[in-house]
Amino acid sequence: MKEIERKFKVSVEGSVLGKNKGCKIVQGYFFMDGCCDKIIRIRIKDDKQAYVAIKIGKGLVKEELEHEISIECAKDFLAETSFIIEKIRYKLGRWEIDVFEKDLFGLIIGECELASEDEKLPLLPDGIKIKEEVTDDVSFANSTLAKKNKGGEKNGNKK
């Protein structure tokens, strides 16, 4: 399935996120062909739902196949990778605001999925300001961020 998504470094003013319940996300990555544009992602949401996804491509348009898996299976996979990130995701209309934790603390990314490549972005919620677009900057891909995240003991995931 095609995913069209724009990403931005954003700043958050006041308690705009505190008014919404965030979702705790832990995700780990396995790299195919030794590159960042073909990956397998394991994601656990609020320790209640888990998914495996194959993502191909980078930038604005990517291919993504995602399937729900058991929490136990996801934890087993996460135990086998050191490439893990943790974040709190806030859904604000069509926008998703990711507040990163651990070694990536302070990084806040806003993402918006679009129906087409030329669709105009919906307005950002009050209190969220765009600092810089990073859609085409591979250094802000979650998989790349996971490579930079040191964590220690696989960010708390133990075998």
DSSP file with accessible surface (Angstrom, degrees, kcal/mol):
  #  RESIDUE AA STRUCTURE BP1 BP2  ACC     N-H-->O    O-->H-N    N-H-->O    O-->H-N    TCO  KAPPA ALPHA  PHI   PSI    X-CA   Y-CA   Z-CA
    1    1 A M              0   0  160      0, 0.0    63,-2.8     0, 0.0     2,-0.3   0.000 360.0 360.0 360.0 136.9    0.0    0.0    0.0
    2    2 A K  E     -A   63   0A 118     61,-0.2     2,-0.5    59,-0.0    61,-0.2  -0.541 360.0-161.4 -77.6 135.4    1.3    3.4   -0.9
    3    3 A E  E     -A   62   0A  10     59,-3.4    59,-2.6    -2,-0.3     2,-0.6  -0.984   5.3-170.8-118.2 124.3    2.0    5.8    2.0
    4    4 A I  E     +A   61   0A  13     -2,-0.5   110,-3.0   110,-0.5     2,-0.4  -0.971  22.6 159.7-115.6 114.8    2.3    9.6    1.2
    5    5 A E  E     -B  113   0A  10     55,-2.2     2,-0.4    -2,-0.6   108,-0.2  -0.997  29.8-154.4-144.6 133.9    3.5   11.4    4.3
    6    6 A R  E     -B  112   0A  63    106,-2.2   106,-2.1    -2,-0.4     2,-0.4  -0.884  17.2-159.7-106.5 143.4    5.2   14.8    5.0
    7    7 A K  E     -B  111   0A  16     -2,-0.4   127,-2.6   104,-0.2   128,-0.9  -0.953   9.8-179.8-126.9 145.3    7.3   15.2    8.1
    8    8 A F  E     -BC 110 133A   6    102,-2.5   102,-3.0    -2,-0.4     2,-0.4  -0.994  32.7-122.2-141.8 143.2    8.4   18.3   10.0
    9    9 A K  E     -BC 109 132A  53    123,-2.9   122,-3.0    -2,-0.3   123,-1.5  -0.734  48.6-176.2 -74.7 132.3   10.5   19.2   13.0
   10   10 A V  E     - C   0 130A   4     98,-2.2     2,-0.3    -2,-0.4    98,-0.3  -0.885  25.4-137.8-130.7 163.6    8.0   21.1   15.1
   11   11 A S  E     - C   0 129A  39    118,-2.6   118,-2.4    -2,-0.3     2,-0.5  -0.900  16.2-144.7-117.6 152.4    7.9   23.1   18.3
   12   12 A V  E     - C   0 128A  41     -2,-0.3     2,-0.4   116,-0.2   116,-0.2  -0.975   9.5-152.1-121.3 128.0    5.1   22.8   20.9
   13   13 A E    >   -     0   0   99    114,-3.1     3,-1.3    -2,-0.5     4,-0.1  -0.799  53.8 -31.8-101.0 140.5    3.8   25.7   22.9
   14   14 A G  T 3  S-     0   0   79     -2,-0.4     3,-0.3     1,-0.2     4,-0.1  -0.142 110.2 -34.7  59.9-143.3    2.3   25.5   26.3
   15   15 A S  T 3> S+     0   0   80      1,-0.2     4,-0.9     2,-0.1    -1,-0.2  -0.031  87.1 128.6-107.9  31.3    0.2   22.4   27.2
   16   16 A V  T X4 S+     0   0   19     -3,-1.3     3,-0.5     1,-0.2    -1,-0.2   0.883  79.8  43.0 -57.2 -37.8   -1.4   21.7   23.9
   17   17 A L  G >4 S+     0   0   17     -3,-0.3     3,-2.0     1,-0.2    -1,-0.2   0.841 102.9  66.6 -77.4 -31.3   -0.3   18.1   24.0
   18   18 A G  G 34 S+     0   0   66      1,-0.3    -1,-0.2    -4,-0.1    -2,-0.2   0.712  91.2  64.4 -63.0 -18.4   -1.2   17.7   27.6
   19   19 A K  G << S+     0   0  164     -4,-0.9     2,-0.3    -3,-0.5    -1,-0.3   0.591 101.7  59.3 -79.1 -10.3   -4.9   18.1   26.6
   20   20 A N  S <  S-     0   0   61     -3,-2.0     2,-0.6    -4,-0.1    72,-0.0  -0.905  87.8-115.6-120.7 148.2   -4.7   14.9   24.6
   21   21 A K        -     0   0  168     -2,-0.3    70,-0.4    70,-0.1     2,-0.2  -0.702  34.4-147.6 -83.0 122.6   -3.9   11.3   25.6
   22   22 A G        -     0   0   15     -2,-0.6     2,-0.5    68,-0.1    68,-0.2  -0.494   6.7-128.2 -86.1 161.1   -0.7   10.2   23.9
   23   23 A C  E     -D   89   0A  26     66,-2.6    66,-2.8    -2,-0.2     2,-0.4  -0.952  18.3-131.0-111.3 124.3    0.1    6.7   22.8
   24   24 A K  E     -D   88   0A  62     -2,-0.5    22,-3.5    64,-0.2     2,-0.4  -0.634  29.3-170.2 -75.1 124.5    3.4    5.1   24.0
   25   25 A I  E     -DE  87  45A   0     62,-3.2    62,-2.3    -2,-0.4     2,-0.5  -0.976  15.1-176.6-123.1 129.8    5.1    3.6   21.0
   26   26 A V  E     +DE  86  44A  23     18,-2.2    18,-2.8    -2,-0.4     2,-0.4  -0.996  15.9 175.3-118.5 126.0    8.2    1.3   21.0
   27   27 A Q  E     -DE  85  43A   0     58,-2.4    58,-2.7    -2,-0.5     2,-0.3  -0.998  12.5-167.9-138.7 142.6    9.5    0.3   17.6
   28   28 A G  E     -DE  84  42A   0     14,-2.2    14,-2.7    -2,-0.4     2,-0.4  -0.870  12.2-140.7-124.4 159.7   12.5   -1.6   16.4
   29   29 A Y  E     - E   0  41A   4     54,-1.9    54,-0.4    -2,-0.3     2,-0.4  -0.941  13.1-168.6-130.1 143.7   14.0   -2.0   13.0
   30   30 A F  E     - E   0  40A  57     10,-2.4    10,-3.0    -2,-0.4     2,-0.5  -0.992  25.1-139.6-123.5 132.6   15.7   -4.7   10.9
   31   31 A F  E     - E   0  39A  43     -2,-0.4     3,-0.5     8,-0.2     2,-0.3  -0.823   7.8-151.2-103.1 128.7   17.4   -3.6    7.7
   32   32 A M  S >  S+     0   0   58      6,-2.6     3,-1.7    -2,-0.5     6,-0.3  -0.745  81.0   4.2 -94.3 142.5   17.2   -5.5    4.5
   33   33 A D  T 3  S-     0   0  125     -2,-0.3    -1,-0.2     1,-0.3     3,-0.1   0.737 119.8 -80.4  58.1  21.4   20.1   -5.3    2.0
   34   34 A G  T 3  S+     0   0   71     -3,-0.5    -1,-0.3     1,-0.2     2,-0.3   0.725 102.8 108.9  64.1  23.0   22.0   -3.2    4.5
   35   35 A C  S <  S-     0   0   37     -3,-1.7     3,-0.4     3,-0.3    -3,-0.3  -0.789  73.5-124.1-128.9 172.2   20.2    0.0    3.6
   36   36 A C  S    S+     0   0   37     -2,-0.3   107,-0.1     1,-0.2     3,-0.1   0.514  99.6  67.8 -92.1  -6.6   17.6    2.4    5.1
   37   37 A D  S    S+     0   0   55      1,-0.2    20,-3.3    -5,-0.1     2,-0.4   0.452  99.2  49.6 -99.7   5.8   15.1    2.3    2.3
   38   38 A K  E    S+ F   0  56A  78     -3,-0.4    -6,-2.6    -6,-0.3     2,-0.3  -0.895  78.2 151.0-137.8 105.9   14.0   -1.4    2.8
   39   39 A I  E     -EF  31  55A   9     16,-2.6    16,-2.5    -2,-0.4     2,-0.5  -0.923  42.7-137.8-135.8 159.0   13.2   -2.1    6.4
   40   40 A I  E     -EF  30  54A  50    -10,-3.0   -10,-2.4    -2,-0.3     2,-0.4  -0.985  27.7-162.6-112.6 126.5   11.1   -4.3    8.7
   41   41 A R  E     -EF  29  53A   6     12,-3.0    12,-2.5    -2,-0.5     2,-0.5  -0.935   9.5-161.8-114.7 134.1    9.6   -2.4   11.6
   42   42 A I  E     -EF  28  52A   1    -14,-2.7   -14,-2.2    -2,-0.4     2,-0.4  -0.960  16.5-173.8-109.8 129.2    8.2   -3.9   14.7
   43   43 A R  E     -EF  27  51A  22      8,-2.7     8,-2.5    -2,-0.5     2,-0.5  -0.988  15.4-169.0-131.0 133.8    5.8   -1.6   16.7
   44   44 A I  E     -EF  26  50A  10    -18,-2.8   -18,-2.2    -2,-0.4     2,-0.5  -0.989  12.1-157.9-117.7 127.9    4.1   -2.0   20.1
   45   45 A K  E >> S-EF  25  49A  59      4,-3.1     3,-2.7    -2,-0.5     4,-1.8  -0.936  71.6 -27.9-110.1 119.7    1.5    0.6   21.0
   46   46 A D  T 34 S-     0   0   51    -22,-3.5    -1,-0.2    -2,-0.5   -21,-0.1   0.732 106.1 -78.5  50.9  26.8    0.6    1.1   24.7
   47   47 A D  T 34 S+     0   0  100    -23,-0.3    -1,-0.3     2,-0.2     3,-0.1   0.755 126.1  86.9  55.2  25.4    1.7   -2.5   25.3
   48   48 A K  T <4 S+     0   0  159     -3,-2.7     2,-0.3     1,-0.4    -2,-0.2   0.631  85.6  33.1-122.5 -29.7   -1.7   -3.5   23.9
   49   49 A Q  E  <  -F   45   0A  78     -4,-1.8    -4,-3.1    21,-0.1    -1,-0.4  -0.977  61.6-168.4-132.8 148.7   -1.3   -3.8   20.2
   50   50 A A  E     -FG  44  69A   0     19,-0.7    19,-2.4    -2,-0.3     2,-0.3  -0.983   3.9-175.2-139.7 149.3    1.6   -4.9   18.0
   51   51 A Y  E     -FG  43  68A  33     -8,-2.5    -8,-2.7    -2,-0.3     2,-0.4  -0.982  16.9-150.4-142.2 149.9    2.4   -4.7   14.3
   52   52 A V  E     -FG  42  67A  36     15,-2.6    15,-2.7    -2,-0.3     2,-0.4  -0.966  24.3-177.0-116.4 137.7    5.0   -5.8   11.8
   53   53 A A  E     -FG  41  66A   1    -12,-2.5   -12,-3.0    -2,-0.4     2,-0.5  -0.993  23.0-149.6-135.6 144.5    5.5   -3.6    8.7
   54   54 A I  E     -FG  40  65A  65     11,-2.5    11,-2.3    -2,-0.4     2,-0.4  -0.971  22.6-170.1-108.3 124.5    7.7   -3.8    5.7
   55   55 A K  E     -FG  39  64A  23    -16,-2.5   -16,-2.6    -2,-0.5     2,-0.4  -0.975   6.1-174.4-121.0 131.8    8.6   -0.4    4.4
   56   56 A I  E     +FG  38  63A  76      7,-2.6     7,-2.9    -2,-0.4   -18,-0.2  -0.993  48.5  18.1-128.7 126.9   10.2    0.3    1.1
   57   57 A G        -     0   0   26    -20,-3.3     2,-0.3    -2,-0.4     5,-0.2  -0.479  63.9-118.5 112.4 178.6   11.4    3.7   -0.1
   58   58 A K        +     0   0  135      3,-0.4     3,-0.5    -2,-0.2     2,-0.2  -0.961  63.8  29.8-152.0 165.2   12.2    7.1    1.5
   59   59 A G  S    S-     0   0   13     76,-0.4   -54,-0.2    -2,-0.3    77,-0.1  -0.506 113.7 -17.6  83.4-149.6   10.9   10.6    1.3
   60   60 A L  S    S+     0   0   40     -2,-0.2   -55,-2.2     1,-0.1     2,-0.5   0.879 127.9  42.7 -65.3 -43.1    7.4   11.6    0.4
   61   61 A V  E     +A    4   0A  44     -3,-0.5    -3,-0.4   -57,-0.2     2,-0.3  -0.920  66.5 158.7-117.4 127.0    6.1    8.4   -1.1
   62   62 A K  E     -A    3   0A  26    -59,-2.6   -59,-3.4    -2,-0.5     2,-0.4  -0.931  38.0-118.3-136.1 162.1    6.8    4.9    0.3
   63   63 A E  E     -AG   2  56A  90     -7,-2.9    -7,-2.6    -2,-0.3     2,-0.4  -0.862  34.3-177.7 -98.6 138.8    5.4    1.4    0.1
   64   64 A E  E     - G   0  55A  31    -63,-2.8     2,-0.5    -2,-0.4    -9,-0.2  -0.985  16.8-175.4-143.1 127.7    4.1    0.0    3.4
   65   65 A L  E     - G   0  54A  96    -11,-2.3   -11,-2.5    -2,-0.4     2,-0.4  -0.993  18.0-179.5-118.5 122.2    2.7   -3.4    4.2
   66   66 A E  E     + G   0  53A  74     -2,-0.5     2,-0.3   -13,-0.2   -13,-0.2  -0.975   8.5 177.7-130.4 139.5    1.5   -3.7    7.9
   67   67 A H  E     - G   0  52A 127    -15,-2.7   -15,-2.6    -2,-0.4     2,-0.2  -0.995  31.3-113.8-138.6 143.8    0.0   -6.6    9.8
   68   68 A E  E     + G   0  51A 123     -2,-0.3   -17,-0.3   -17,-0.2     2,-0.3  -0.518  37.8 178.0 -75.1 140.3   -1.1   -7.0   13.4
   69   69 A I  E     - G   0  50A  39    -19,-2.4   -19,-0.7    -2,-0.2     2,-0.1  -0.844  35.8 -79.5-132.8 172.4    0.9   -9.5   15.4
   70   70 A S     >  -     0   0   60     -2,-0.3     4,-2.4     1,-0.1     5,-0.2  -0.390  33.5-122.8 -73.4 153.8    0.8  -10.7   19.1
   71   71 A I  H  > S+     0   0   28      1,-0.2     4,-2.8     2,-0.2     5,-0.2   0.911 113.7  54.2 -59.5 -42.2    2.5   -8.6   21.8
   72   72 A E  H  > S+     0   0  131      1,-0.2     4,-2.1     2,-0.2    -1,-0.2   0.920 108.7  47.5 -61.1 -43.6    4.6  -11.7   22.7
   73   73 A C  H  > S+     0   0   43      2,-0.2     4,-2.3     1,-0.2    -1,-0.2   0.935 112.0  50.4 -63.2 -44.1    5.9  -12.1   19.1
   74   74 A A  H  X S+     0   0    0     -4,-2.4     4,-2.9     1,-0.2    -2,-0.2   0.918 109.8  50.1 -61.5 -42.7    6.7   -8.3   18.9
   75   75 A K  H  X S+     0   0   96     -4,-2.8     4,-1.8     1,-0.2    -1,-0.2   0.886 108.8  52.7 -64.2 -37.7    8.6   -8.4   22.1
   76   76 A D  H  < S+     0   0  113     -4,-2.1     4,-0.4    -5,-0.2    -1,-0.2   0.924 111.8  45.9 -62.1 -43.9   10.6  -11.5   20.9
   77   77 A F  H >< S+     0   0   89     -4,-2.3     3,-1.8     1,-0.2    -2,-0.2   0.934 110.6  52.6 -63.6 -46.1   11.5   -9.5   17.7
   78   78 A L  H >< S+     0   0    1     -4,-2.9     3,-1.5     1,-0.3    -1,-0.2   0.839 101.1  61.7 -60.7 -31.9   12.4   -6.4   19.6
   79   79 A A  T 3< S+     0   0    6     -4,-1.8    -1,-0.3     1,-0.3    -2,-0.2   0.694 100.1  57.0 -66.4 -15.7   14.8   -8.4   21.8
   80   80 A E  T <  S+     0   0  113     -3,-1.8     2,-0.4    -4,-0.4    -1,-0.3   0.357 101.3  62.2 -99.6   4.3   16.7   -9.3   18.7
   81   81 A T    <   -     0   0    8     -3,-1.5   -51,-0.1    -4,-0.2     3,-0.0  -0.972  53.2-161.9-130.8 148.7   17.5   -5.7   17.6
   82   82 A S  S    S+     0   0   74     -2,-0.4     2,-1.3   -53,-0.1    70,-0.1   0.432  74.6  94.1 -96.8  -5.7   19.5   -2.8   19.0
   83   83 A F        +     0   0   76    -54,-0.4   -54,-1.9    71,-0.1     2,-0.4  -0.668  57.2 142.6 -93.1  84.8   17.8   -0.4   16.7
   84   84 A I  E     -D   28   0A   0     -2,-1.3     2,-0.3    62,-0.5   -56,-0.2  -0.957  28.9-171.9-129.7 140.0   14.9    0.8   18.9
   85   85 A I  E     -D   27   0A   0    -58,-2.7   -58,-2.4    -2,-0.4     2,-0.4  -0.935   7.7-156.2-125.8 155.0   13.2    4.1   19.5
   86   86 A E  E     +D   26   0A  18     -2,-0.3    15,-2.6    15,-0.3     2,-0.3  -0.992  23.7 154.3-129.0 138.2   10.6    5.1   22.0
   87   87 A K  E     -DH  25 100A   0    -62,-2.3   -62,-3.2    -2,-0.4     2,-0.5  -0.976  40.7-122.0-154.9 162.4    8.1    8.0   21.6
   88   88 A I  E     -DH  24  99A  28     11,-2.4    11,-2.9    -2,-0.3     2,-0.5  -0.968  29.9-154.1-108.9 127.2    4.8    9.3   22.7
   89   89 A R  E     -DH  23  98A  18    -66,-2.8   -66,-2.6    -2,-0.5     2,-0.5  -0.902   6.8-165.7-106.9 130.3    2.4    9.9   19.7
   90   90 A Y  E     - H   0  97A  45      7,-2.6     7,-2.8    -2,-0.5     2,-0.6  -0.946  11.4-146.3-113.5 128.9   -0.4   12.4   19.9
   91   91 A K  E     + H   0  96A 123     -2,-0.5     2,-0.5   -70,-0.4     5,-0.2  -0.871  21.3 173.5 -96.0 119.3   -3.2   12.4   17.3
   92   92 A L  E >   - H   0  95A  18      3,-2.9     3,-2.1    -2,-0.6     2,-0.2  -0.862  64.3 -61.7-127.1  92.4   -4.4   16.0   16.6
   93   93 A G  T 3  S-     0   0   71     -2,-0.5    -1,-0.1     1,-0.3    31,-0.1  -0.486 118.4 -18.4  65.0-129.0   -6.8   15.8   13.7
   94   94 A R  T 3  S+     0   0  111     -2,-0.2    19,-0.6    -3,-0.1     2,-0.3   0.523 123.3  93.8 -84.8  -5.4   -4.9   14.5   10.7
   95   95 A W  E <   -HI  92 112A   4     -3,-2.1    -3,-2.9    17,-0.1     2,-0.5  -0.661  58.5-158.7 -90.4 143.8   -1.6   15.3   12.3
   96   96 A E  E     -HI  91 111A  29     15,-2.5    15,-2.8    -2,-0.3     2,-0.6  -0.994   7.4-160.7-117.3 125.8    0.5   12.9   14.4
   97   97 A I  E     -HI  90 110A   0     -7,-2.8    -7,-2.6    -2,-0.5     2,-0.6  -0.943   4.8-160.2-110.8 117.7    3.0   14.6   16.8
   98   98 A D  E     -HI  89 109A   0     11,-3.3    11,-2.3    -2,-0.6     2,-0.7  -0.895   4.8-166.5-103.2 120.6    5.8   12.3   18.0
   99   99 A V  E     -HI  88 108A  35    -11,-2.9   -11,-2.4    -2,-0.6     9,-0.2  -0.930  21.1-142.6-106.3 110.9    7.7   13.3   21.1
  100  100 A F  E     -H   87   0A   0      7,-2.4     6,-0.7    -2,-0.7   -13,-0.2  -0.392  15.4-160.7 -80.5 153.0   10.8   11.2   21.3
  101  101 A E    >   +     0   0   54    -15,-2.6     3,-1.7     4,-0.2   -15,-0.3  -0.553  50.2  22.9-120.9-177.1   12.3    9.8   24.5
  102  102 A K  G >  S-     0   0   98      1,-0.3     3,-1.9     2,-0.2   -17,-0.0  -0.289 130.0  -4.3  58.3-132.4   15.6    8.4   25.8
  103  103 A D  G 3  S+     0   0   88      1,-0.3    -1,-0.3     3,-0.0    -3,-0.0   0.669 137.3  56.3 -66.8 -16.3   18.6    9.6   23.8
  104  104 A L  G X  S+     0   0   24     -3,-1.7     3,-2.2   -18,-0.1    -1,-0.3   0.272  76.7 145.2 -97.5  11.8   16.3   11.4   21.3
  105  105 A F  T <   +     0   0  171     -3,-1.9    -4,-0.2     1,-0.3     3,-0.1  -0.192  62.6  32.1 -53.3 135.1   14.7   13.5   24.1
  106  106 A G  T 3  S+     0   0   59     -6,-0.7     2,-0.5     1,-0.3    -1,-0.3   0.119  88.0 117.2 101.9 -19.7   13.8   16.9   22.8
  107  107 A L    <   -     0   0   29     -3,-2.2    -7,-2.4    -7,-0.1     2,-0.4  -0.703  40.2-177.6 -83.2 128.8   13.1   15.9   19.2
  108  108 A I  E     - I   0  99A  34     -2,-0.5   -98,-2.2   -98,-0.3     2,-0.4  -0.992   2.3-172.1-129.7 123.3    9.5   16.5   18.2
  109  109 A I  E     -BI   9  98A   0    -11,-2.3   -11,-3.3    -2,-0.4     2,-0.5  -0.955   9.3-156.4-118.2 132.7    8.3   15.5   14.7
  110  110 A G  E     -BI   8  97A   0   -102,-3.0  -102,-2.5    -2,-0.4     2,-0.4  -0.915  15.8-174.5-106.2 133.3    5.0   16.3   13.2
  111  111 A E  E     -BI   7  96A   4    -15,-2.8   -15,-2.5    -2,-0.5     2,-0.4  -0.958  10.2-172.4-127.8 147.8    3.7   14.0   10.4
  112  112 A C  E     -BI   6  95A   1   -106,-2.1  -106,-2.2    -2,-0.4     2,-0.3  -0.973  16.3-142.8-141.3 123.8    0.7   14.2    8.1
  113  113 A E  E     -B    5   0A  91    -19,-0.6     2,-0.3    -2,-0.4  -108,-0.3  -0.686  22.9-158.6 -83.0 139.3   -0.5   11.5    5.7
  114  114 A L        -     0   0   13   -110,-3.0  -110,-0.5    -2,-0.3     3,-0.1  -0.819  25.0-134.6-119.1 157.3   -1.9   12.8    2.5
  115  115 A A  S    S+     0   0   89     -2,-0.3     2,-0.3     1,-0.2    -1,-0.1   0.759  91.5   9.9 -80.1 -26.4   -4.2   11.3   -0.1
  116  116 A S  S >  S-     0   0   43   -112,-0.1     3,-1.2     4,-0.1    -1,-0.2  -0.966  78.4-107.4-148.6 164.2   -2.0   12.5   -3.0
  117  117 A E  T 3  S+     0   0  117     -2,-0.3    -1,-0.1     1,-0.3    -2,-0.0   0.770 119.0  44.3 -65.8 -25.9    1.4   14.0   -3.5
  118  118 A D  T 3  S+     0   0  143      2,-0.1    -1,-0.3    -3,-0.0     2,-0.1   0.345  81.7 127.1-103.3   8.5    0.0   17.4   -4.4
  119  119 A E    <   -     0   0   47     -3,-1.2     2,-0.2     1,-0.1    -5,-0.0  -0.405  64.9-115.0 -64.9 138.7   -2.6   17.6   -1.6
  120  120 A K        -     0   0  183      1,-0.1    -1,-0.1    -2,-0.1    -2,-0.1  -0.493  34.1-105.2 -73.2 141.4   -2.4   20.8    0.5
  121  121 A L        -     0   0   38     -2,-0.2    -1,-0.1     1,-0.1     3,-0.1  -0.430  33.4-118.0 -65.1 138.8   -1.4   20.2    4.1
  122  122 A P        -     0   0   36      0, 0.0    -1,-0.1     0, 0.0    -3,-0.0  -0.383  44.9 -83.3 -69.7 157.5   -4.2   20.6    6.7
  123  123 A L        -     0   0  164      1,-0.1   -28,-0.1    -2,-0.1     3,-0.1  -0.325  45.1-116.3 -60.9 142.9   -3.8   23.4    9.2
  124  124 A L        -     0   0   40      1,-0.1     3,-0.1     4,-0.1    -1,-0.1  -0.516  36.9 -99.2 -73.8 147.9   -1.6   22.6   12.2
  125  125 A P    >   -     0   0   35      0, 0.0     3,-1.8     0, 0.0    -1,-0.1  -0.300  51.7 -83.6 -63.0 152.8   -3.4   22.6   15.6
  126  126 A D  T 3  S+     0   0  150      1,-0.2     3,-0.1    -3,-0.1  -113,-0.0  -0.303 117.6  31.1 -55.3 139.5   -2.9   25.8   17.6
  127  127 A G  T 3  S+     0   0   14      1,-0.2  -114,-3.1    -3,-0.1     2,-0.5   0.344  95.4 102.5  92.2  -6.5    0.3   25.7   19.6
  128  128 A I  E <   -C   12   0A   6     -3,-1.8     2,-0.4  -116,-0.2    -1,-0.2  -0.949  49.7-174.1-111.0 127.8    2.2   23.6   17.1
  129  129 A K  E     -C   11   0A 105   -118,-2.4  -118,-2.6    -2,-0.5     2,-0.3  -0.974  23.8-124.1-126.0 135.4    4.7   25.4   14.9
  130  130 A I  E     +C   10   0A  79     -2,-0.4  -120,-0.2  -120,-0.2     3,-0.1  -0.609  26.8 174.6 -75.5 130.2    6.8   24.1   12.0
  131  131 A K  E     -     0   0A 136   -122,-3.0     2,-0.3     1,-0.3  -121,-0.2   0.768  67.5 -15.7 -98.4 -41.1   10.5   24.6   12.4
  132  132 A E  E     -C    9   0A  90   -123,-1.5  -123,-2.9     0, 0.0     2,-0.4  -0.939  61.6-116.8-166.1 137.4   11.7   22.8    9.3
  133  133 A E  E     +C    8   0A  79     -2,-0.3  -125,-0.3  -125,-0.2     3,-0.1  -0.678  29.8 172.5 -80.2 134.6   10.4   20.2    6.8
  134  134 A V    >   +     0   0    3   -127,-2.6     3,-1.4    -2,-0.4     6,-0.3   0.135  37.2 120.2-127.7  18.7   12.4   16.9    6.9
  135  135 A T  T 3  S+     0   0   11   -128,-0.9   -76,-0.4     1,-0.3  -127,-0.1   0.891  87.1  33.6 -51.7 -46.0   10.3   14.8    4.6
  136  136 A D  T 3  S+     0   0  132   -129,-0.1     2,-0.9   -77,-0.1    -1,-0.3   0.333  94.3 100.6 -96.7   8.0   13.3   14.2    2.2
  137  137 A D    X   -     0   0   61     -3,-1.4     3,-2.4     1,-0.2     4,-0.2  -0.803  55.7-163.7 -97.8 101.4   16.0   14.2    4.9
  138  138 A V  G >  S+     0   0   64     -2,-0.9     3,-1.7     1,-0.3     6,-0.3   0.747  82.9  74.0 -59.8 -20.9   16.8   10.5    5.6
  139  139 A S  G 3  S+     0   0   32      1,-0.3    -1,-0.3     5,-0.1    -2,-0.0   0.707  96.8  50.1 -68.8 -14.1   18.5   11.5    8.9
  140  140 A F  G <  S+     0   0   32     -3,-2.4    -1,-0.3    -6,-0.3    -2,-0.2   0.325  80.6 116.8-104.9   7.5   15.0   12.1   10.3
  141  141 A A  S <> S-     0   0   27     -3,-1.7     4,-2.7    -4,-0.2     3,-0.4  -0.521  75.2-123.7 -67.9 140.2   13.6    8.7    9.2
  142  142 A N  H  > S+     0   0   16      1,-0.2     4,-2.3     2,-0.2     5,-0.1   0.875 112.1  55.9 -55.5 -36.9   12.6    6.7   12.3
  143  143 A S  H  > S+     0   0    7      2,-0.2     4,-1.1     1,-0.2    -1,-0.2   0.898 109.5  45.3 -64.9 -38.3   14.8    3.9   11.2
  144  144 A T  H  > S+     0   0   20     -3,-0.4     4,-1.3    -6,-0.3     3,-0.3   0.915 111.1  52.8 -69.4 -41.9   17.8    6.2   11.0
  145  145 A L  H  X S+     0   0    5     -4,-2.7     4,-1.6     1,-0.2     3,-0.3   0.882 104.5  56.9 -59.9 -36.7   17.0    7.7   14.4
  146  146 A A  H  < S+     0   0    0     -4,-2.3   -62,-0.5     1,-0.2    -1,-0.2   0.855 103.3  53.7 -64.2 -33.2   16.9    4.2   15.8
  147  147 A K  H  < S+     0   0   93     -4,-1.1    -1,-0.2    -3,-0.3    -2,-0.2   0.835 111.4  45.7 -68.8 -30.9   20.5    3.7   14.6
  148  148 A K  H  < S+     0   0  109     -4,-1.3     2,-0.4    -3,-0.3    -2,-0.2   0.720  90.5  97.6 -82.0 -24.3   21.6    6.9   16.4
  149  149 A N     <  -     0   0    8     -4,-1.6   -65,-0.3     1,-0.2     3,-0.2  -0.543  52.1-171.9 -73.3 120.1   19.7    6.0   19.6
  150  150 A K        +     0   0  173     -2,-0.4     2,-2.9     1,-0.2     4,-0.2   0.935  19.0 160.4 -79.3 -50.9   22.1    4.4   22.1
  151  151 A G        -     0   0   30      3,-0.1    -1,-0.2     4,-0.1   -66,-0.0  -0.244  41.4-127.4  68.4 -66.6   19.6    3.3   24.7
  152  152 A G  S >> S+     0   0   48     -2,-2.9     3,-0.9    -3,-0.2     4,-0.9   0.331  85.9  28.3  88.3 133.5   21.6    0.7   26.6
  153  153 A E  G >4 S-     0   0  141      1,-0.3     3,-1.0     2,-0.2     4,-0.3   0.889 137.3 -63.7  46.5  43.8   20.3   -2.8   27.2
  154  154 A K  G >4 S-     0   0   54      1,-0.3     3,-1.9    -4,-0.2    -1,-0.3   0.895  94.7 -59.8  51.9  43.8   18.3   -2.5   24.1
  155  155 A N  G <4 S-     0   0    8     -3,-0.9    -1,-0.3     1,-0.3    -2,-0.2   0.839 105.7 -47.4  55.6  36.2   16.3    0.4   25.7
  156  156 A G  G << S+     0   0   49     -3,-1.0     2,-0.6    -4,-0.9    -1,-0.3   0.368 105.8 129.2  91.7  -8.2   15.1   -1.8   28.5
  157  157 A N    <   -     0   0   42     -3,-1.9     2,-0.4    -4,-0.3    -1,-0.3  -0.720  38.6-170.4 -82.8 122.8   14.0   -4.8   26.3
  158  158 A K              0   0  144     -2,-0.6   -79,-0.1    -3,-0.1   -80,-0.0  -0.880 360.0 360.0-116.8 148.6   15.6   -7.9   27.6
  159  159 A K              0   0  175     -2,-0.4   -83,-0.1   -80,-0.2    -1,-0.0  -0.334 360.0 360.0 -70.7 360.0   15.7  -11.4   26.1
